[in-house]
Amino acid sequence: MKQPFKQKNDHAPSFTEPSQDIPVVETADLLVAGAGPAGVMAAIAAARRGVRVRLIEAQGALGGIWTVGCLPHLIEANKGGLLDELLDRLQRAGAGERETVAERPYPVDYDVETFKIVLEKMAAEAGVAVRLYTRVSAVYRDQTGRLETLVTDSKSGREAWRAGLFIDCTGDGDLAAQAGCGFDIGEPETGRCQPMSMMALLAGAVRRDQLPFSLHGGKARKEWILTQLRRGGHDPSYSQPTLFLVRDGYLIMMANHQYGYREPDAQVLTDATIAGRSENLAIVNALRRLGGPWEHLELMTQSAFIGVRESRRIHGLYRVTQDDLACGARFDDAVCRVSFCVDIHALDPARNKGIDPAGIKVKPYDIPLRALIARDAPNLMMAGRCISGDFKAHSSYRVTGDAAALGEAAGIAAASALHQGLDPGKLPFAAVKDELVRLP
Ligand SMILES: Cc1cc2nc3c(=O)[nH]c(=O)nc-3n(C[C@H](O)[C@H](O)[C@H](O)COP(=O)(O)OP(=O)(O)OC[C@H]3O[C@@H](n4cnc5c(N)ncnc54)[C@H](O)[C@@H]3O)c2cc1C
């Protein structure tokens, strides 16, 4: 039988790449890697404070999971600040229907294409220098251990970029890991990570009034969808399949689980992407077989990348822990208050294909600025899902509303640190407290 190609093998032959001179494209004040909810907010917040910001993104749009990731469904969107402004602008641009969520000031599901353009406008107005289609692939320190030069790969070849301060918003903590910073990943006992999911956008005749569940209902809605899928002849790999209605005829679907992620690995991501994409088509076909409102359902598009729920958690000056969630921790340097539950998607499909029991009841807890400051590099911060925290805490604060608020906080603190000529870890919190306090 043909053996699968193995990427990592200690005995594999190696190749020494010849050294080369790489052009330095520019020297910015602040370099933000990754333009998902955290990165885009960090860049805009800093640029509005007079900092020269370069934002580097691997995909072809701003927004990360919100846009190219086909998941414009915001949890914890009540953070105020830049997020509030973004939601206002999305609404004015016609990206979401305000009346869809009577009990909240804003809808939480938005049209992806409008979302991209609104983010691009906000970044341009703030003066953020954006580079898309460019992946951060190496980071070099100066002789004192400070991060100095970042190397990227793109259609322009290898390029170098310099900055005084860096923020890792890659979700996976790529920049920090490349810089040699310490990190944790996965469940401490086993190293297993939560499963990935391939997000999809569906189009068709389905209207809100044809669905027997509220738009923001919980378990009952998922059970109903599971029953429909089984009736249509497909038993999904995720036992709590979810549909969100952006507007009549426009749905977001999260209905599959791809297991086996333990660390960033391109082959694992490739295999999961191919399997998830194919399963989504099978799911749409199963729904179509039901007829009625589902008859003309279309698989409109799928995410440009498989959705990775968890990856590296970079060591910071503070680590948010499950105890903080359980006791509702308060900190003098709090930058965000999180209320979301511990949401661990099943680690072992042989036991469970839904959500694993959390064993913790979350009391709204604070995230301190120290969890956004790297322990192992003086001029590096993190925002979004790669901040410093433990396995269970991460599964609560990882949602996009919190990632965006953490990004904004990191951008504000970075700007203040740069203006004062200090490393973020030396910044007196009093200097930024008035701007950073956001505890809804
Ligand atoms: C399947 C799934 C369903 C989820 N459901 C919800 C939900 O319903 N609501 C919710 O609020 N949250 C949800 N989450 C959680 C949430 O999406 C993430 O935790 C959130 O995206 C974190 O934001 P971020 O900015 O840290 O990371 P990301 O959104 O992952 O953004 C990281 C960005 O960095 C870029 N990048 C990565 N590596 C590099 C590199 N080396 N160089 C340059 N750029 C790079 C990526 O392309 C991406 O744009 C879900 C997550 C998944 C995976």
The ligand as an SDF file (V2000), in Angstrom:
LIG
                    3D

 53 58  0  0  0  0  0  0  0  0999 V2000
  -15.3450   26.8790   13.4470 C   0  0  0  0  0  0  0  0  0  0  0  0
  -15.3230   27.9950   14.4410 C   0  0  0  0  0  0  0  0  0  0  0  0
  -16.5200   28.4930   14.9190 C   0  0  0  0  0  0  0  0  0  0  0  0
  -16.5170   29.5700   15.8120 C   0  0  0  0  0  0  0  0  0  0  0  0
  -17.7090   30.1110   16.1970 N   0  0  0  0  0  0  0  0  0  0  0  0
  -17.6980   31.3600   16.7240 C   0  0  0  0  0  0  0  0  0  0  0  0
  -18.9120   32.1370   16.7830 C   0  0  0  0  0  0  0  0  0  0  0  0
  -19.9960   31.6970   16.3860 O   0  0  0  0  0  0  0  0  0  0  0  0
  -18.8160   33.4050   17.2540 N   0  0  0  0  0  0  0  0  0  0  0  0
  -17.6310   33.9310   17.7030 C   0  0  0  0  0  0  0  0  0  0  0  0
  -17.6270   35.1010   18.1190 O   0  0  0  0  0  0  0  0  0  0  0  0
  -16.4880   33.2120   17.6870 N   0  0  0  0  0  0  0  0  0  0  0  0
  -16.4840   31.9560   17.1780 C   0  0  0  0  0  0  0  0  0  0  0  0
  -15.3150   31.2450   17.0720 N   0  0  0  0  0  0  0  0  0  0  0  0
  -14.0790   31.7200   17.7150 C   0  0  0  0  0  0  0  0  0  0  0  0
  -13.4100   32.8290   16.9430 C   0  0  0  0  0  0  0  0  0  0  0  0
  -13.6750   32.7470   15.5840 O   0  0  0  0  0  0  0  0  0  0  0  0
  -11.8890   32.9370   17.0840 C   0  0  0  0  0  0  0  0  0  0  0  0
  -11.3990   32.5670   18.2800 O   0  0  0  0  0  0  0  0  0  0  0  0
  -11.4820   34.3470   16.6370 C   0  0  0  0  0  0  0  0  0  0  0  0
  -11.3970   34.3090   15.2390 O   0  0  0  0  0  0  0  0  0  0  0  0
  -10.2350   34.8700   17.2290 C   0  0  0  0  0  0  0  0  0  0  0  0
   -9.8590   36.0330   16.5320 O   0  0  0  0  0  0  0  0  0  0  0  0
   -8.3490   36.2810   16.1620 P   0  0  0  0  0  0  0  0  0  0  0  0
   -8.2730   37.6490   15.5450 O   0  0  0  0  0  0  0  0  0  0  0  0
   -7.5170   35.9840   17.3410 O   0  0  0  0  0  0  0  0  0  0  0  0
   -8.0000   35.1290   15.1000 O   0  0  0  0  0  0  0  0  0  0  0  0
   -8.4230   34.8470   13.5930 P   0  0  0  0  0  0  0  0  0  0  0  0
   -9.8080   35.2500   13.2940 O   0  0  0  0  0  0  0  0  0  0  0  0
   -8.0530   33.4160   13.3850 O   0  0  0  0  0  0  0  0  0  0  0  0
   -7.4650   35.7750   12.7290 O   0  0  0  0  0  0  0  0  0  0  0  0
   -6.1070   35.5110   12.5500 C   0  0  0  0  0  0  0  0  0  0  0  0
   -5.6670   36.1720   11.2590 C   0  0  0  0  0  0  0  0  0  0  0  0
   -4.2520   36.0280   11.1170 O   0  0  0  0  0  0  0  0  0  0  0  0
   -3.9430   35.5960    9.8120 C   0  0  0  0  0  0  0  0  0  0  0  0
   -2.6910   34.8390    9.9070 N   0  0  0  0  0  0  0  0  0  0  0  0
   -2.4960   33.6440   10.5110 C   0  0  0  0  0  0  0  0  0  0  0  0
   -1.2100   33.2820   10.4370 N   0  0  0  0  0  0  0  0  0  0  0  0
   -0.5690   34.2760    9.7650 C   0  0  0  0  0  0  0  0  0  0  0  0
    0.7830   34.4880    9.3770 C   0  0  0  0  0  0  0  0  0  0  0  0
    1.7550   33.6090    9.6760 N   0  0  0  0  0  0  0  0  0  0  0  0
    1.0900   35.6300    8.7060 N   0  0  0  0  0  0  0  0  0  0  0  0
    0.1240   36.5470    8.3930 C   0  0  0  0  0  0  0  0  0  0  0  0
   -1.1730   36.3940    8.7440 N   0  0  0  0  0  0  0  0  0  0  0  0
   -1.5130   35.2780    9.4330 C   0  0  0  0  0  0  0  0  0  0  0  0
   -5.1360   34.7460    9.4020 C   0  0  0  0  0  0  0  0  0  0  0  0
   -5.2340   34.6570    7.9990 O   0  0  0  0  0  0  0  0  0  0  0  0
   -6.2920   35.5190   10.0410 C   0  0  0  0  0  0  0  0  0  0  0  0
   -6.8040   36.5130    9.1920 O   0  0  0  0  0  0  0  0  0  0  0  0
  -15.2750   30.1330   16.2340 C   0  0  0  0  0  0  0  0  0  0  0  0
  -14.0760   29.6140   15.7640 C   0  0  0  0  0  0  0  0  0  0  0  0
  -14.0910   28.5530   14.8630 C   0  0  0  0  0  0  0  0  0  0  0  0
  -12.7840   28.0480   14.3380 C   0  0  0  0  0  0  0  0  0  0  0  0
  1  2  1  0
  2  3  1  0
  2 52  2  0
  3  4  2  0
  4  5  1  0
  4 50  1  0
  5  6  2  0
  6  7  1  0
  6 13  1  0
  7  8  2  0
  7  9  1  0
  9 10  1  0
 10 11  2  0
 10 12  1  0
 12 13  2  0
 13 14  1  0
 14 15  1  0
 14 50  1  0
 15 16  1  0
 16 17  1  0
 16 18  1  0
 18 19  1  0
 18 20  1  0
 20 21  1  0
 20 22  1  0
 22 23  1  0
 23 24  1  0
 24 25  2  0
 24 26  1  0
 24 27  1  0
 27 28  1  0
 28 29  2  0
 28 30  1  0
 28 31  1  0
 31 32  1  0
 32 33  1  0
 33 34  1  0
 33 48  1  0
 34 35  1  0
 35 36  1  0
 35 46  1  0
 36 37  1  0
 36 45  1  0
 37 38  2  0
 38 39  1  0
 39 40  1  0
 39 45  2  0
 40 41  1  0
 40 42  2  0
 42 43  1  0
 43 44  2  0
 44 45  1  0
 46 47  1  0
 46 48  1  0
 48 49  1  0
 50 51  2  0
 51 52  1  0
 52 53  1  0
M  END
$$$$
